């Protein structure tokens, strides 16, 4: 990572901080931070949304979360209802039905 990339990353972190999970609201596209055996890590390439049913859905990959997220960071974008339906259908197509 170059110095310019690091400074851009730090500026992004300052203006868009990680938030506790209890502040997450349905329909907002965001990044999630997970806790694993190696420590905290985030998957910036993937975006998620919290549905009204209380479950998180990955926008890119139709797999359920295997570990519990510890923080979230909004992308300041809302998910359209038609997009939610399409993503939930991808989950159903891959797993036969929603896993919950």
C-alpha positions as CSV (number, residue, x, y, z in Angstrom):
1,X,0.0,0.0,0.0
2,X,1.4,3.4,-1.0
3,X,1.4,6.4,1.3
4,X,-1.3,8.0,-0.9
5,X,-3.5,4.9,-0.6
6,X,-3.0,4.8,3.2
7,X,-3.9,8.4,3.5
8,X,-7.0,7.9,1.4
9,X,-7.9,4.9,3.5
10,X,-7.5,6.8,6.8
11,X,-9.6,9.7,5.4
12,X,-12.3,7.3,4.4
13,X,-12.2,5.7,7.9
14,X,-12.5,9.1,9.6
15,X,-15.5,10.3,7.6
16,X,-17.2,6.9,7.6
17,X,-16.4,5.1,10.9
18,X,-17.4,1.6,11.9
19,X,-20.6,1.5,14.0
20,X,-22.0,-1.1,16.5
21,X,-24.4,-3.7,15.1
22,X,-27.3,-2.4,17.2
23,X,-27.4,0.8,15.1
24,X,-27.8,-1.1,11.8
25,X,-31.0,-0.2,9.9
26,X,-32.8,-2.3,7.3
27,X,-32.2,-1.5,3.6
28,X,-28.9,0.4,3.9
29,X,-26.0,-1.1,1.8
30,X,-22.9,-1.4,4.0
31,X,-19.7,-3.2,4.6
32,X,-19.3,-5.6,7.6
33,X,-16.4,-6.3,9.9
34,X,-16.1,-9.8,11.3
35,X,-14.1,-11.3,14.2
36,X,-12.2,-14.4,13.6
37,X,-9.3,-16.3,15.2
38,X,-6.8,-14.0,13.6
39,X,-8.5,-10.8,14.8
40,X,-10.8,-8.3,13.3
41,X,-11.0,-8.1,9.5
42,X,-13.3,-6.6,7.0
43,X,-14.3,-7.6,3.5
44,X,-14.4,-4.3,1.7
45,X,-15.1,-5.8,-1.7
46,X,-18.4,-7.2,-0.5
47,X,-21.4,-5.2,0.4
48,X,-24.4,-6.4,2.5
49,X,-27.8,-5.2,3.4
50,X,-30.0,-5.9,6.5
51,X,-33.4,-7.0,5.5
52,X,-36.6,-6.3,7.5
53,X,-36.5,-10.0,8.6
54,X,-33.3,-9.3,10.6
55,X,-30.9,-11.3,8.3
56,X,-27.9,-10.0,6.4
57,X,-27.6,-10.6,2.7
58,X,-24.5,-10.3,0.6
59,X,-25.1,-8.3,-2.6
60,X,-22.5,-10.1,-4.7
61,X,-22.3,-13.7,-3.3
62,X,-25.5,-15.7,-2.4
63,X,-24.0,-17.4,0.7
64,X,-25.1,-17.0,4.3
65,X,-22.8,-15.4,6.8
66,X,-20.7,-18.0,8.5
67,X,-19.5,-15.8,11.3
68,X,-21.3,-13.0,13.2
69,X,-20.4,-9.5,12.2
70,X,-19.2,-7.2,14.9
71,X,-19.4,-3.8,13.2
72,X,-20.9,-2.2,10.1
73,X,-20.1,0.8,7.9
74,X,-22.8,2.3,5.7
75,X,-22.2,2.9,2.0
76,X,-25.0,5.6,2.0
77,X,-27.0,3.7,-0.6
78,X,-30.4,2.2,-0.2
79,X,-31.5,-1.1,-1.7
80,X,-34.5,-1.0,-3.9
81,X,-37.3,-3.5,-3.1
82,X,-36.9,-5.1,-6.5
83,X,-33.2,-5.6,-5.8
84,X,-33.9,-7.2,-2.4
85,X,-36.3,-9.6,-4.0
86,X,-33.8,-10.5,-6.7
87,X,-31.0,-11.2,-4.1
88,X,-33.3,-13.2,-1.9
89,X,-34.3,-15.4,-5.0
90,X,-30.6,-16.0,-5.6
91,X,-30.2,-17.3,-2.1
92,X,-33.3,-19.5,-2.6
93,X,-32.0,-20.8,-5.9
94,X,-28.6,-21.7,-4.4
95,X,-29.8,-23.2,-1.1
96,X,-33.3,-24.5,-2.1
97,X,-34.8,-22.1,0.5
98,X,-33.6,-19.5,2.8
99,X,-31.4,-21.0,5.5
100,X,-33.4,-19.5,8.4
